[in-house]
Amino acid sequence: FMFIAVTCLTLIIKIKNLGIDVLPSVTNFLLLFLPHQGPNAEQVVAAAIKDGVYLRNAGNMGSQLGDHAIRVAIKSSNKNKRIISAIKSALSQ
């Protein structure tokens, strides 16, 4: 359990360092809100797919989440690094 908690916390910190808001979670995924001045969820998800990283556009889950919401599954440390890299790359486009 401790390993999962540390992995989750590490992922949250790295995502927040990108300027992204993260909702706390007790599940194996996180809900992210991208900065409104940057690309929307659809654009970030499409860019991440090109890097072989699959994220979910959470705006499709409910209109109240808006078009800058993404759901990210918490994975292994190596896969989480790929997630961070893909999001960072997508935000810089």
Stockholm file with secondary structure:
# STOCKHOLM 1.0

chainA/1-93         FMFIAVTCLTLIIKIKNLGIDVLPSVTNFLLLFLPHQGPNAEQVVAAAIKDGVYLRNAGNMGSQLGDHAIRVAIKSSNKNKRIISAIKSALSQ
#=GR chainA/1-93 SS CHHHHHHHHHHHHHHHTTTCEEECCSSSEEEEECCTTSCCHHHHHHHHHHTTCCCEEGGGGCGGGCTTEEEEECCCHHHHHHHHHHHHHHHTC
#=GC SS_cons        CHHHHHHHHHHHHHHHTTTCEEECCSSSEEEEECCTTSCCHHHHHHHHHHTTCCCEEGGGGCGGGCTTEEEEECCCHHHHHHHHHHHHHHHTC
//
